[in-house]
């Protein structure tokens, strides 16, 4: 994505899970609109590739490698931002635990699902809020939920529960932080055609994207009859972070091709 817009010029954002998928698309969108972005990701390899690419485009991106469930690592990630950058006033929580299990889920599976998605979310948000400049009235947070947070799906108990918790966290944090002028919202994406989903459909189901989108049980589930591209999720996230959404807080925005409408 290339944009001449500069609505985030001079701002600094932190994007967890920002090296791949939706997180990378969000970083690309923000950088393209003048933002400086700290990509906080546990994958050093993917992170370096993403940061190097964005820097080649002349954008300001910085990589902080660490686990969102590690309080010391979270603190270090925020402290590592270049000294000539303004303090972060924008936050996108993309990091999550992708564990899909039903009632047979083990305690270890539950921890793997909930720790990054909720404990990590809380640690990063707490650190972000504590580091905001005094009297900051233009800060914004967007958390990534899922259409799975709104529905029941067989074998998805761990994942759906963790994403439903994101919705509760968003509403409560929005209420608590509103007196400081900090807005907190979430986005619930539908299925996104990213590298992981492409690999799953190809290797497990034997389907390329056109075939998967034509299948009633896959792309056919959505009113628009297709999956989303990561950039289509990044665009509404950028909107919620911007001053254009200055009177929006405590809400979840489904970006789901009409999935939840039927």
ZALUM-701009 format. One record per residue: residue number from 1; x, y, z of N, C-alpha, C in turn. Coordinates in nm, 2 decimals. Layout:
BEGIN
- NUM,X,Y,Z,X,Y,Z,X,Y,Z
...
end
This chain:
BEGIN
- 1,0.08,-0.12,0.00,0.00,0.00,0.00,0.09,0.12,0.00
- 2,0.06,0.21,-0.09,0.13,0.34,-0.09,0.03,0.45,-0.08
- 3,0.06,0.54,0.01,-0.04,0.65,0.03,0.03,0.78,0.04
- 4,-0.03,0.89,-0.01,0.03,1.02,0.00,-0.02,1.09,0.13
- 5,-0.12,1.02,0.20,-0.17,1.08,0.32,-0.07,1.09,0.43
- 6,-0.08,1.19,0.51,0.01,1.21,0.62,-0.07,1.22,0.75
- 7,-0.18,1.16,0.77,-0.26,1.18,0.89,-0.20,1.13,1.01
- 8,-0.09,1.05,1.00,-0.02,1.00,1.12,0.12,1.06,1.13
- 9,0.15,1.16,1.05,0.28,1.22,1.06,0.32,1.27,1.20
- 10,0.44,1.23,1.24,0.49,1.27,1.37,0.44,1.18,1.48
- 11,0.35,1.08,1.45,0.30,0.99,1.56,0.39,0.86,1.56
- 12,0.39,0.80,1.67,0.45,0.67,1.69,0.35,0.56,1.73
- 13,0.36,0.45,1.67,0.27,0.34,1.70,0.35,0.21,1.74
- 14,0.29,0.13,1.82,0.34,0.00,1.85,0.24,-0.10,1.79
- 15,0.29,-0.20,1.71,0.20,-0.31,1.66,0.26,-0.44,1.70
- 16,0.19,-0.51,1.79,0.23,-0.64,1.83,0.20,-0.74,1.72
- 17,0.28,-0.85,1.70,0.26,-0.94,1.59,0.27,-0.87,1.46
- 18,0.35,-0.76,1.45,0.35,-0.68,1.33,0.44,-0.72,1.22
- 19,0.50,-0.84,1.23,0.59,-0.89,1.13,0.53,-0.97,1.02
- 20,0.40,-1.01,1.04,0.34,-1.10,0.94,0.19,-1.07,0.94
- 21,0.12,-1.11,0.83,-0.02,-1.11,0.82,-0.08,-0.98,0.84
- 22,-0.19,-0.97,0.92,-0.26,-0.85,0.95,-0.17,-0.75,1.01
- 23,-0.08,-0.79,1.11,0.01,-0.70,1.17,0.10,-0.63,1.08
- 24,0.15,-0.70,0.98,0.24,-0.64,0.88,0.16,-0.55,0.79
- 25,0.04,-0.58,0.76,-0.04,-0.49,0.68,-0.08,-0.37,0.75
- 26,-0.10,-0.38,0.88,-0.13,-0.26,0.96,0.00,-0.17,0.96
- 27,0.11,-0.23,0.99,0.24,-0.15,0.99,0.26,-0.08,0.85
- 28,0.24,-0.15,0.75,0.25,-0.10,0.61,0.16,0.02,0.60
- 29,0.04,0.01,0.64,-0.06,0.12,0.62,-0.02,0.24,0.70
- 30,0.02,0.22,0.83,0.06,0.33,0.91,0.18,0.40,0.86
- 31,0.28,0.32,0.83,0.41,0.38,0.78,0.38,0.46,0.65
- 32,0.29,0.41,0.56,0.26,0.47,0.44,0.18,0.61,0.46
- 33,0.13,0.62,0.59,0.06,0.75,0.62,0.14,0.83,0.72
- 34,0.27,0.81,0.72,0.36,0.90,0.79,0.39,0.86,0.93
- 35,0.35,0.74,0.98,0.37,0.70,1.12,0.50,0.63,1.13
- 36,0.56,0.65,1.25,0.68,0.56,1.29,0.62,0.44,1.37
- 37,0.67,0.33,1.33,0.61,0.21,1.39,0.72,0.12,1.46
- 38,0.69,0.08,1.58,0.77,-0.02,1.65,0.69,-0.16,1.62
- 39,0.76,-0.25,1.55,0.70,-0.38,1.53,0.75,-0.47,1.64
- 40,0.66,-0.51,1.72,0.69,-0.60,1.84,0.65,-0.74,1.80
- 41,0.74,-0.83,1.78,0.71,-0.96,1.73,0.81,-1.06,1.80
- 42,0.76,-1.18,1.81,0.85,-1.29,1.87,0.94,-1.35,1.77
- 43,0.91,-1.33,1.64,1.00,-1.38,1.53,1.10,-1.28,1.48
- 44,1.22,-1.30,1.52,1.33,-1.21,1.47,1.35,-1.22,1.32
- 45,1.34,-1.34,1.27,1.36,-1.36,1.12,1.25,-1.29,1.04
- 46,1.13,-1.31,1.07,1.02,-1.24,1.00,1.03,-1.09,1.02
- 47,1.06,-1.06,1.15,1.06,-0.91,1.18,1.17,-0.84,1.10
- 48,1.29,-0.90,1.09,1.40,-0.83,1.02,1.36,-0.82,0.87
- 49,1.30,-0.92,0.81,1.26,-0.91,0.67,1.16,-0.80,0.65
- 50,1.06,-0.79,0.74,0.96,-0.68,0.73,1.02,-0.55,0.75
- 51,1.10,-0.53,0.85,1.16,-0.40,0.88,1.25,-0.35,0.77
- 52,1.33,-0.45,0.72,1.42,-0.41,0.61,1.34,-0.37,0.48
- 53,1.23,-0.44,0.45,1.15,-0.40,0.34,1.09,-0.26,0.36
- 54,1.04,-0.23,0.47,0.98,-0.10,0.49,1.08,0.01,0.49
- 55,1.20,-0.02,0.55,1.31,0.09,0.54,1.35,0.11,0.40
- 56,1.35,0.01,0.32,1.39,0.03,0.18,1.29,0.13,0.11
- 57,1.17,0.13,0.16,1.07,0.22,0.10,1.08,0.36,0.17
- 58,1.18,0.38,0.25,1.19,0.51,0.32,1.11,0.53,0.44
- 59,1.05,0.43,0.49,0.96,0.44,0.61,1.04,0.42,0.74
- 60,0.99,0.47,0.85,1.05,0.45,0.98,0.99,0.34,1.06
- 61,1.06,0.23,1.06,1.01,0.11,1.13,1.13,0.06,1.22
- 62,1.09,0.01,1.33,1.19,-0.04,1.43,1.14,-0.18,1.48
- 63,1.23,-0.28,1.49,1.19,-0.41,1.54,1.23,-0.43,1.68
- 64,1.14,-0.47,1.76,1.16,-0.52,1.90,1.12,-0.66,1.91
- 65,1.21,-0.75,1.94,1.18,-0.89,1.95,1.15,-0.94,2.09
- 66,1.04,-1.01,2.11,1.01,-1.05,2.24,0.87,-1.11,2.25
- 67,0.85,-1.17,2.36,0.72,-1.24,2.39,0.63,-1.14,2.47
- 68,0.51,-1.13,2.42,0.41,-1.03,2.48,0.37,-1.08,2.62
- 69,0.40,-1.20,2.66,0.36,-1.25,2.79,0.47,-1.23,2.89
- 70,0.59,-1.18,2.85,0.70,-1.15,2.93,0.71,-1.00,2.97
- 71,0.68,-0.97,3.09,0.66,-0.83,3.13,0.79,-0.75,3.11
- 72,0.91,-0.81,3.14,1.03,-0.75,3.11,1.06,-0.72,2.97
- 73,1.02,-0.82,2.88,1.04,-0.80,2.74,0.95,-0.69,2.68
- 74,0.83,-0.69,2.74,0.73,-0.58,2.69,0.79,-0.44,2.73
- 75,0.84,-0.43,2.85,0.89,-0.30,2.89,1.01,-0.26,2.80
- 76,1.10,-0.36,2.77,1.21,-0.34,2.69,1.17,-0.30,2.55
- 77,1.07,-0.36,2.50,1.02,-0.32,2.36,0.98,-0.18,2.35
- 78,0.91,-0.13,2.45,0.87,0.01,2.45,0.99,0.10,2.47
- 79,1.09,0.06,2.55,1.20,0.14,2.58,1.30,0.15,2.46
- 80,1.29,0.05,2.37,1.39,0.04,2.26,1.36,0.13,2.15
- 81,1.24,0.20,2.15,1.21,0.29,2.04,1.32,0.40,2.02
- 82,1.36,0.43,1.90,1.46,0.53,1.88,1.43,0.66,1.96
- 83,1.54,0.71,2.01,1.53,0.83,2.10,1.47,0.95,2.04
- 84,1.48,0.97,1.91,1.43,1.09,1.84,1.29,1.07,1.80
- 85,1.23,0.95,1.83,1.08,0.93,1.80,1.00,0.99,1.92
- 86,0.88,1.03,1.89,0.79,1.07,1.99,0.74,0.95,2.06
- 87,0.69,0.96,2.19,0.64,0.84,2.26,0.52,0.78,2.19
- 88,0.51,0.65,2.20,0.39,0.59,2.13,0.26,0.64,2.18
- 89,0.17,0.68,2.09,0.04,0.71,2.13,-0.07,0.63,2.05
- 90,-0.02,0.54,1.97,-0.11,0.45,1.90,-0.06,0.30,1.93
- 91,-0.16,0.21,1.95,-0.13,0.07,1.98,-0.23,-0.02,1.90
- 92,-0.17,-0.12,1.84,-0.25,-0.22,1.78,-0.20,-0.36,1.83
- 93,-0.30,-0.43,1.90,-0.27,-0.56,1.96,-0.31,-0.67,1.86
- 94,-0.21,-0.72,1.79,-0.24,-0.83,1.69,-0.19,-0.96,1.75
- 95,-0.09,-0.96,1.83,-0.04,-1.09,1.88,-0.15,-1.17,1.95
- 96,-0.14,-1.31,1.92,-0.25,-1.39,1.98,-0.20,-1.54,1.98
- 97,-0.27,-1.62,2.05,-0.24,-1.76,2.05,-0.34,-1.83,1.96
- 98,-0.29,-1.90,1.86,-0.38,-1.97,1.77,-0.38,-2.12,1.80
- 99,-0.47,-2.15,1.90,-0.48,-2.29,1.94,-0.63,-2.33,1.92
- 100,-0.65,-2.44,1.85,-0.78,-2.48,1.81,-0.81,-2.62,1.88
- 101,-0.89,-2.62,1.98,-0.92,-2.74,2.05,-1.06,-2.73,2.12
- 102,-1.13,-2.84,2.14,-1.26,-2.84,2.20,-1.25,-2.87,2.35
- 103,-1.35,-2.93,2.40,-1.36,-2.95,2.55,-1.25,-3.04,2.60
- 104,-1.18,-3.11,2.51,-1.07,-3.20,2.55,-0.94,-3.12,2.56
- 105,-0.94,-2.99,2.55,-0.82,-2.91,2.56,-0.75,-2.93,2.69
- 106,-0.62,-2.94,2.69,-0.54,-2.96,2.81,-0.51,-2.82,2.87
- 107,-0.47,-2.82,3.00,-0.43,-2.69,3.06,-0.32,-2.62,2.98
- 108,-0.23,-2.70,2.92,-0.12,-2.64,2.84,-0.18,-2.57,2.72
- 109,-0.28,-2.64,2.65,-0.34,-2.57,2.54,-0.42,-2.45,2.57
- 110,-0.48,-2.45,2.69,-0.55,-2.33,2.73,-0.46,-2.22,2.76
- 111,-0.34,-2.25,2.82,-0.25,-2.14,2.85,-0.19,-2.09,2.72
- 112,-0.17,-2.18,2.62,-0.11,-2.13,2.49,-0.21,-2.04,2.42
- 113,-0.34,-2.07,2.44,-0.44,-1.99,2.37,-0.46,-1.86,2.44
- 114,-0.47,-1.86,2.58,-0.51,-1.74,2.65,-0.39,-1.65,2.69
- 115,-0.27,-1.71,2.71,-0.16,-1.62,2.76,-0.13,-1.51,2.66
- 116,-0.10,-1.54,2.53,-0.07,-1.43,2.44,-0.19,-1.34,2.41
- 117,-0.30,-1.40,2.40,-0.42,-1.33,2.35,-0.47,-1.23,2.46
- 118,-0.47,-1.27,2.59,-0.52,-1.19,2.70,-0.42,-1.14,2.79
- 119,-0.33,-1.23,2.85,-0.23,-1.18,2.94,-0.13,-1.09,2.86
- 120,-0.09,-1.13,2.74,0.00,-1.04,2.66,-0.07,-0.91,2.63
- 121,-0.20,-0.92,2.59,-0.27,-0.80,2.55,-0.28,-0.70,2.67
- 122,-0.30,-0.76,2.79,-0.31,-0.67,2.91,-0.17,-0.61,2.94
- 123,-0.07,-0.69,2.93,0.07,-0.63,2.97,0.11,-0.52,2.87
- 124,0.09,-0.55,2.74,0.12,-0.45,2.64,0.04,-0.32,2.66
- 125,-0.09,-0.34,2.68,-0.18,-0.22,2.70,-0.14,-0.14,2.82
- 126,-0.11,-0.21,2.93,-0.07,-0.15,3.06,0.06,-0.06,3.04
- 127,0.15,-0.13,2.97,0.28,-0.06,2.95,0.26,0.06,2.86
- 128,0.18,0.05,2.75,0.15,0.16,2.66,0.09,0.27,2.74
- 129,-0.02,0.24,2.82,-0.09,0.35,2.89,0.00,0.42,2.99
- 130,0.08,0.34,3.06,0.17,0.40,3.16,0.28,0.49,3.09
- 131,0.31,0.47,2.97,0.41,0.55,2.90,0.36,0.67,2.82
- 132,0.23,0.69,2.83,0.17,0.80,2.75,0.22,0.93,2.81
- 133,0.24,1.03,2.72,0.27,1.17,2.77,0.16,1.22,2.86
- 134,0.19,1.30,2.96,0.08,1.37,3.04,-0.02,1.44,2.95
- 135,-0.14,1.43,2.99,-0.25,1.51,2.92,-0.27,1.46,2.78
- 136,-0.22,1.34,2.74,-0.24,1.29,2.61,-0.39,1.27,2.58
- 137,-0.45,1.34,2.48,-0.59,1.32,2.46,-0.62,1.27,2.32
- 138,-0.52,1.21,2.26,-0.54,1.17,2.12,-0.48,1.02,2.10
- 139,-0.48,0.95,2.21,-0.42,0.81,2.21,-0.54,0.72,2.17
- 140,-0.50,0.61,2.10,-0.60,0.51,2.06,-0.54,0.37,2.05
- 141,-0.62,0.28,2.09,-0.58,0.14,2.09,-0.68,0.06,2.01
- 142,-0.64,-0.03,1.92,-0.72,-0.12,1.85,-0.67,-0.27,1.88
- 143,-0.77,-0.35,1.93,-0.74,-0.49,1.96,-0.80,-0.58,1.85
- 144,-0.73,-0.68,1.81,-0.78,-0.77,1.71,-0.86,-0.89,1.77
- 145,-0.99,-0.89,1.75,-1.07,-1.00,1.79,-1.09,-1.09,1.67
- 146,-1.21,-1.14,1.65,-1.24,-1.23,1.53,-1.39,-1.25,1.52
- 147,-1.43,-1.29,1.40,-1.57,-1.33,1.39,-1.60,-1.45,1.49
- 148,-1.49,-1.53,1.51,-1.50,-1.65,1.60,-1.54,-1.60,1.74
- 149,-1.52,-1.48,1.78,-1.56,-1.43,1.91,-1.71,-1.42,1.93
- 150,-1.78,-1.42,1.82,-1.92,-1.39,1.82,-2.01,-1.52,1.79
- 151,-1.94,-1.63,1.76,-2.02,-1.75,1.72,-1.96,-1.87,1.79
- 152,-2.04,-1.98,1.78,-1.99,-2.11,1.82,-1.94,-2.19,1.70
- 153,-1.82,-2.26,1.72,-1.76,-2.34,1.61,-1.71,-2.47,1.68
- 154,-1.74,-2.58,1.62,-1.70,-2.70,1.68,-1.55,-2.72,1.67
- 155,-1.49,-2.76,1.78,-1.34,-2.77,1.79,-1.26,-2.65,1.81
- 156,-1.33,-2.53,1.83,-1.27,-2.40,1.84,-1.28,-2.34,1.98
- 157,-1.31,-2.42,2.07,-1.34,-2.37,2.21,-1.23,-2.28,2.26
- 158,-1.11,-2.32,2.25,-1.00,-2.24,2.30,-0.98,-2.11,2.23
- 159,-0.99,-2.12,2.10,-0.97,-1.99,2.02,-1.08,-1.90,2.04
- 160,-1.20,-1.95,2.02,-1.32,-1.86,2.03,-1.33,-1.79,2.17
- 161,-1.30,-1.87,2.27,-1.31,-1.82,2.41,-1.20,-1.70,2.43
- 162,-1.08,-1.72,2.37,-0.98,-1.62,2.39,-1.02,-1.50,2.31
- 163,-1.08,-1.51,2.20,-1.11,-1.39,2.12,-1.24,-1.32,2.18
- 164,-1.33,-1.40,2.24,-1.44,-1.34,2.31,-1.39,-1.26,2.42
- 165,-1.29,-1.30,2.49,-1.23,-1.23,2.60,-1.17,-1.09,2.55
- 166,-1.12,-1.09,2.43,-1.07,-0.96,2.37,-1.19,-0.86,2.37
- 167,-1.31,-0.90,2.33,-1.42,-0.81,2.33,-1.45,-0.75,2.47
- 168,-1.45,-0.84,2.57,-1.47,-0.79,2.70,-1.37,-0.70,2.75
- 169,-1.24,-0.73,2.72,-1.13,-0.65,2.76,-1.14,-0.51,2.69
- 170,-1.18,-0.51,2.57,-1.19,-0.38,2.49,-1.30,-0.29,2.56
- 171,-1.41,-0.35,2.59,-1.52,-0.27,2.64,-1.48,-0.21,2.78
- 172,-1.42,-0.30,2.87,-1.39,-0.25,3.00,-1.27,-0.15,3.00
- 173,-1.17,-0.17,2.91,-1.06,-0.08,2.90,-1.11,0.05,2.85
- 174,-1.20,0.05,2.75,-1.26,0.17,2.70,-1.32,0.26,2.81
- 175,-1.40,0.19,2.89,-1.47,0.26,3.00,-1.36,0.32,3.10
- 176,-1.26,0.24,3.13,-1.16,0.28,3.23,-1.08,0.40,3.18
- 177,-1.04,0.40,3.05,-0.95,0.49,2.99,-1.02,0.62,2.93
- 178,-1.15,0.61,2.92,-1.22,0.73,2.85,-1.19,0.86,2.93
- 179,-1.19,0.86,3.06,-1.16,0.99,3.12,-1.03,1.05,3.09
- 180,-0.93,0.97,3.04,-0.80,1.02,2.99,-0.80,1.06,2.85
- 181,-0.92,1.04,2.78,-0.93,1.06,2.64,-0.86,0.96,2.55
- 182,-0.84,0.84,2.61,-0.78,0.72,2.53,-0.90,0.64,2.48
- 183,-0.90,0.62,2.35,-1.01,0.54,2.29,-0.96,0.40,2.27
- 184,-1.05,0.30,2.29,-1.01,0.16,2.28,-1.13,0.09,2.20
- 185,-1.09,0.03,2.09,-1.18,-0.04,2.01,-1.12,-0.17,1.96
- 186,-1.21,-0.25,1.90,-1.16,-0.38,1.84,-1.21,-0.40,1.70
- 187,-1.15,-0.49,1.63,-1.19,-0.53,1.50,-1.20,-0.68,1.49
- 188,-1.31,-0.73,1.43,-1.33,-0.87,1.42,-1.32,-0.91,1.27
- 189,-1.20,-0.96,1.23,-1.19,-0.99,1.09,-1.26,-1.13,1.06
- 190,-1.30,-1.14,0.93,-1.33,-1.27,0.88,-1.21,-1.34,0.84
- 191,-1.22,-1.45,0.76,-1.11,-1.52,0.71,-1.02,-1.43,0.62
- 192,-0.89,-1.43,0.65,-0.80,-1.34,0.58,-0.71,-1.44,0.50
- 193,-0.69,-1.41,0.37,-0.60,-1.49,0.29,-0.45,-1.44,0.31
- 194,-0.39,-1.50,0.42,-0.25,-1.47,0.45,-0.17,-1.59,0.42
- 195,-0.04,-1.59,0.45,0.05,-1.70,0.42,0.00,-1.83,0.49
- 196,-0.04,-1.82,0.61,-0.08,-1.94,0.69,-0.20,-2.00,0.63
- 197,-0.30,-1.92,0.60,-0.43,-1.97,0.54,-0.40,-2.03,0.40
- 198,-0.32,-1.96,0.33,-0.29,-2.01,0.19,-0.22,-2.15,0.20
- 199,-0.13,-2.16,0.30,-0.06,-2.29,0.31,-0.16,-2.40,0.36
- 200,-0.25,-2.37,0.45,-0.35,-2.46,0.50,-0.44,-2.51,0.39
- 201,-0.49,-2.42,0.32,-0.59,-2.46,0.21,-0.51,-2.54,0.10
- 202,-0.39,-2.50,0.07,-0.32,-2.58,-0.03,-0.27,-2.72,0.02
- 203,-0.21,-2.72,0.14,-0.15,-2.85,0.18,-0.25,-2.94,0.25
- 204,-0.35,-2.89,0.32,-0.45,-2.98,0.39,-0.57,-3.00,0.30
- 205,-0.62,-2.90,0.23,-0.74,-2.91,0.16,-0.72,-2.93,0.01
- 206,-0.60,-2.90,-0.04,-0.57,-2.91,-0.18,-0.64,-2.81,-0.26
- 207,-0.66,-2.69,-0.21,-0.73,-2.58,-0.28,-0.65,-2.46,-0.29
- 208,-0.65,-2.40,-0.41,-0.59,-2.27,-0.43,-0.69,-2.16,-0.39
- 209,-0.66,-2.04,-0.40,-0.75,-1.93,-0.35,-0.88,-1.93,-0.43
- 210,-0.88,-1.94,-0.57,-1.01,-1.93,-0.64,-1.10,-2.05,-0.60
- 211,-1.04,-2.17,-0.59,-1.12,-2.29,-0.55,-1.17,-2.28,-0.41
- 212,-1.09,-2.23,-0.32,-1.14,-2.21,-0.18,-1.25,-2.11,-0.17
- 213,-1.24,-2.00,-0.25,-1.34,-1.90,-0.24,-1.47,-1.94,-0.31
- 214,-1.46,-2.04,-0.40,-1.58,-2.09,-0.47,-1.65,-2.19,-0.39
- 215,-1.58,-2.25,-0.29,-1.64,-2.36,-0.21,-1.74,-2.30,-0.11
- 216,-1.87,-2.35,-0.11,-1.97,-2.30,-0.01,-1.93,-2.30,0.13
- 217,-1.85,-2.40,0.17,-1.81,-2.41,0.31,-1.69,-2.32,0.35
- 218,-1.63,-2.25,0.25,-1.51,-2.17,0.27,-1.55,-2.03,0.23
- 219,-1.51,-1.98,0.11,-1.54,-1.85,0.07,-1.69,-1.82,0.06
- 220,-1.76,-1.93,0.03,-1.91,-1.91,0.02,-1.98,-1.88,0.14
- 221,-1.91,-1.89,0.26,-1.98,-1.85,0.39,-2.00,-1.70,0.40
- 222,-1.92,-1.62,0.32,-1.93,-1.48,0.33,-2.02,-1.42,0.23
- 223,-2.09,-1.32,0.26,-2.19,-1.26,0.17,-2.11,-1.21,0.04
- 224,-1.99,-1.16,0.06,-1.91,-1.12,-0.06,-1.85,-1.23,-0.14
- 225,-1.86,-1.35,-0.09,-1.82,-1.47,-0.16,-1.67,-1.48,-0.18
- 226,-1.59,-1.43,-0.08,-1.45,-1.44,-0.09,-1.38,-1.41,0.05
- 227,-1.25,-1.43,0.05,-1.18,-1.40,0.18,-1.13,-1.26,0.17
- 228,-1.08,-1.21,0.28,-1.02,-1.07,0.28,-0.87,-1.07,0.25
- 229,-0.82,-0.97,0.20,-0.68,-0.95,0.19,-0.64,-0.87,0.32
- 230,-0.52,-0.90,0.37,-0.47,-0.83,0.49,-0.49,-0.68,0.49
- 231,-0.47,-0.61,0.37,-0.48,-0.47,0.36,-0.63,-0.42,0.39
- 232,-0.73,-0.51,0.36,-0.87,-0.48,0.39,-0.90,-0.48,0.53
- 233,-0.82,-0.54,0.62,-0.84,-0.53,0.76,-0.76,-0.42,0.82
- 234,-0.64,-0.39,0.76,-0.56,-0.28,0.80,-0.63,-0.14,0.78
- 235,-0.70,-0.13,0.68,-0.77,0.00,0.65,-0.86,0.05,0.76
- 236,-0.96,-0.04,0.80,-1.05,0.01,0.91,-0.97,0.02,1.05
- 237,-0.87,-0.05,1.07,-0.79,-0.04,1.19,-0.73,0.10,1.19
- 238,-0.67,0.14,1.07,-0.61,0.28,1.06,-0.72,0.38,1.09
- 239,-0.84,0.36,1.04,-0.95,0.46,1.06,-0.98,0.47,1.21
- 240,-0.99,0.36,1.28,-1.02,0.36,1.42,-0.91,0.43,1.50
- 241,-0.78,0.42,1.45,-0.67,0.49,1.52,-0.67,0.64,1.49
- 242,-0.73,0.68,1.39,-0.72,0.82,1.34,-0.82,0.91,1.41
- 243,-0.80,1.04,1.39,-0.89,1.14,1.45,-1.03,1.14,1.38
- 244,-1.04,1.07,1.27,-1.17,1.06,1.20,-1.26,0.97,1.29
- 245,-1.21,0.89,1.38,-1.29,0.81,1.47,-1.29,0.86,1.61
- 246,-1.28,1.00,1.62,-1.25,1.06,1.75,-1.37,1.04,1.85
- 247,-1.49,1.00,1.80,-1.60,0.98,1.89,-1.65,0.84,1.89
- 248,-1.55,0.75,1.86,-1.58,0.60,1.86,-1.49,0.54,1.97
- 249,-1.55,0.47,2.06,-1.47,0.40,2.16,-1.56,0.29,2.22
- 250,-1.50,0.18,2.26,-1.57,0.07,2.33,-1.65,-0.02,2.23
- 251,-1.62,-0.01,2.10,-1.70,-0.09,2.01,-1.61,-0.19,1.93
- 252,-1.68,-0.29,1.88,-1.61,-0.39,1.79,-1.67,-0.37,1.65
- 253,-1.58,-0.36,1.56,-1.61,-0.34,1.41,-1.59,-0.47,1.34
- 254,-1.70,-0.54,1.30,-1.68,-0.66,1.22,-1.63,-0.62,1.08
- 255,-1.52,-0.68,1.03,-1.47,-0.66,0.90,-1.47,-0.80,0.84
- 256,-1.59,-0.85,0.80,-1.61,-0.99,0.78,-1.68,-1.03,0.65
- 257,-1.69,-0.93,0.55,-1.75,-0.97,0.43,-1.90,-1.01,0.44
- 258,-1.96,-0.96,0.55,-2.10,-0.99,0.58,-2.13,-1.12,0.65
- 259,-2.03,-1.19,0.70,-2.05,-1.32,0.76,-2.15,-1.32,0.88
- 260,-2.13,-1.22,0.97,-2.22,-1.21,1.09,-2.36,-1.16,1.06
- 261,-2.38,-1.12,0.93,-2.52,-1.07,0.90,-2.62,-1.18,0.87
- 262,-2.57,-1.30,0.85,-2.66,-1.41,0.82,-2.65,-1.53,0.92
end
